[in-house]
Amino acid sequence: MHLETGKADQAFREEVADFLGQHLSQELRQAGRRTMGICSPHEASQAWQKILYAKGWAAPSWPVEHGGTGWTPMQRHIFATECHLADAPMLAPMGLEMVAPAIMGHGNEAQKSFYLPRILSAEDSWCQGYSEPGSGSDLASLQCRADKDGDDYIINGTKIWTTDAQYATRMFCLVRTSWEGKPQAGISFVLIDMDTPGITVEPIITLAGNHEVNQIFFDNVRVPQENCVGAENEGWAVAKYLLEFERGGRAWGARLRGAMTHLRQLAEARGMIEGIFAQRLAGLAAAAQAVEFTEQRVIAEMSATGRIGPASSMLKARAGTLVQEISEVAVEIIGNYAVPHQPAAREWGSNIEPIGRPDELTVVGHYLDFRARSIAGGSNEIQRNIMAKLVLGM
Ligand SMILES: Cc1cc2nc3c(=O)[nH]c(=O)nc-3n(C[C@H](O)[C@H](O)[C@H](O)COP(=O)(O)OP(=O)(O)OC[C@H]3O[C@@H](n4cnc5c(N)ncnc54)[C@H](O)[C@@H]3O)c2cc1C
């Protein structure tokens, strides 16, 4: 199966590769290689977004009228693939890929003209306030409340597992504005300035030793009602629309290809490419290629419908499991060198010498970090429920 057609795509790939060759410094590439979680270290991610913004390439999936590139779905895929293969830092998706489509699809003109340029230029950084301690998969049960007071809402409650809230200037947040009827019917989608008095961000350090997620507390936080996206109590539709974007469009094929290349390098460096390891590597490579083909099907669907659709659930669940499997084999390959786990040496700008080979530094971090992939962004079981219902029609 040839994933590309024609010379135009090839020429485009070369143009992208040239640009990356000229603009990706060694420091940025290192940050890309050492990425834990869903985005690269904040400083690197911001710096890279600003370079892309200057070129007009920060938001390939956006419509041209808002600053997008006008690329076809295949060109966007080529761009994401080349960025990944060149170790470009991964941009934070919360602004560019999550809240932006929601604002474009459901926001009013004032919201579009205020927020979208600031997202594009990286002036604002966003976090996603959906999950609560008692509401994750069953998101509609959320309790964080917004009560009306004059032209404002007064928000009280908590959000948890909030990625990069420590850097965020704004949050898109689901709050309960009504307790009547079905739980889904009383939810609103509001945009919150993280500097508002009454907001506390408490870090949660992950098993991998990273400060990626947080718990947020709201104590009488005053937010203008005009910050509601879509109609009040109709935030569920906005949230569902946005989740489709969260689960797709992440160049899974390229990521898996990169992970397999790294795995092969590790195996070769330790002379472990014979026998049983060769079989395991071949099995993983075949599975990674199958994900890449699935991704092509999702791109084809996007080209036809303009939406990512429920197949994005399939992609997320399978690719997430596969990166876990690849990271398990990587830990086996480096053996004893998995013991000295060095999270501080992976940090942006760190001058701590890695113990062992430099390309082994991320192995344990990825192994631990990838455990969260079966949960983050909607657990695998929930993705399978979506597939059963919407893809298989069960
Ligand atoms: C690294 C990381 C980053 C995250 N970042 C964010 C963020 O930025 N913003 C945000 O809002 N949230 C974030 N989350 C939260 C994430 O969306 C939730 O963890 C996820 O939706 C699962 O919810 P939960 O943790 O409450 O688990 P639960 O919903 O309690 O699930 C526990 C287990 O039960 C299973 N289960 C639950 N319901 C069903 C069902 N109906 N059928 C079958 N099995 C079921 C689940 O699959 C899971 O295995 C993040 C999570 C992680 C791990």
The ligand as a Gaussian input file, in Angstrom:
#p B3LYP/6-31G(d) Opt

LIG

0 1
 C       -1.734000      11.755000      31.973000
 C       -3.159000      12.208000      32.048000
 C       -3.477000      13.484000      31.610000
 C       -4.802000      13.935000      31.707000
 N       -5.070000      15.217000      31.328000
 C       -6.329000      15.697000      31.509000
 C       -6.642000      17.068000      31.237000
 O       -5.783000      17.855000      30.811000
 N       -7.894000      17.500000      31.487000
 C       -8.880000      16.678000      31.943000
 O      -10.005000      17.144000      32.113000
 N       -8.631000      15.376000      32.221000
 C       -7.375000      14.869000      32.013000
 N       -7.102000      13.556000      32.304000
 C       -8.152000      12.733000      32.895000
 C       -8.680000      11.646000      31.971000
 O       -9.509000      12.186000      30.973000
 C       -9.435000      10.659000      32.883000
 O       -8.471000      10.067000      33.728000
 C      -10.145000       9.602000      32.089000
 O      -11.249000      10.159000      31.409000
 C      -10.646000       8.451000      33.004000
 O      -11.354000       8.940000      34.086000
 P      -10.998000       8.502000      35.590000
 O       -9.553000       8.736000      35.835000
 O      -11.974000       9.175000      36.493000
 O      -11.213000       6.933000      35.625000
 P      -12.621000       6.179000      35.778000
 O      -13.628000       6.811000      34.891000
 O      -12.957000       6.070000      37.227000
 O      -12.273000       4.755000      35.198000
 C      -11.605000       3.736000      35.976000
 C      -11.582000       2.459000      35.150000
 O      -12.947000       2.008000      34.914000
 C      -13.173000       1.829000      33.529000
 N      -14.543000       2.245000      33.158000
 C      -15.186000       3.362000      33.589000
 N      -16.417000       3.436000      33.007000
 C      -16.531000       2.360000      32.196000
 C      -17.560000       1.889000      31.318000
 N      -18.696000       2.549000      31.167000
 N      -17.343000       0.743000      30.628000
 C      -16.164000       0.059000      30.765000
 N      -15.160000       0.447000      31.589000
 C      -15.325000       1.593000      32.282000
 C      -12.166000       2.749000      32.841000
 O      -11.878000       2.310000      31.537000
 C      -10.963000       2.647000      33.765000
 O      -10.193000       1.516000      33.445000
 C       -5.806000      13.081000      32.200000
 C       -5.476000      11.779000      32.618000
 C       -4.175000      11.344000      32.551000
 C       -3.857000       9.952000      33.016000

